[in-house]
Amino acid sequence: MLPEVPPALARAGDVGVVIEGNAEAGVVVLGAEIMGMAQNGVTVLPRERLVRAFRIG
């Protein structure tokens, strides 16, 4: 199980969750941005969209 951290403390390589429409979507923290899959492929969003974050490593 991954330890949950406040989204503001997520660092590059951590994973997180954003709300897109009525669904949750998994993302990877890049730094100031996050990356995840969308219907048309990979999308990059501002990290402020994180609602949950989990520490990797």
ChimeraX attribute file (.defattr): number of C-alpha atoms within 10 A of each C-alpha:
attribute: neighborCount
match mode: 1-to-1
recipient: residues
	/A:1	5
	/A:2	11
	/A:3	9
	/A:4	15
	/A:5	15
	/A:6	12
	/A:7	20
	/A:8	12
	/A:9	10
	/A:10	24
	/A:11	18
	/A:12	14
	/A:13	16
	/A:14	22
	/A:15	24
	/A:16	26
	/A:17	21
	/A:18	20
	/A:19	13
	/A:20	10
	/A:21	7
	/A:22	6
	/A:23	8
	/A:24	12
	/A:25	15
	/A:26	16
	/A:27	23
	/A:28	23
	/A:29	25
	/A:30	18
	/A:31	14
	/A:32	12
	/A:33	16
	/A:34	25
	/A:35	19
	/A:36	18
	/A:37	13
	/A:38	11
	/A:39	6
	/A:40	6
	/A:41	7
	/A:42	9
	/A:43	12
	/A:44	15
	/A:45	16
	/A:46	13
	/A:47	21
	/A:48	12
	/A:49	15
	/A:50	24
	/A:51	14
	/A:52	17
	/A:53	25
	/A:54	22
	/A:55	18
	/A:56	13
	/A:57	7
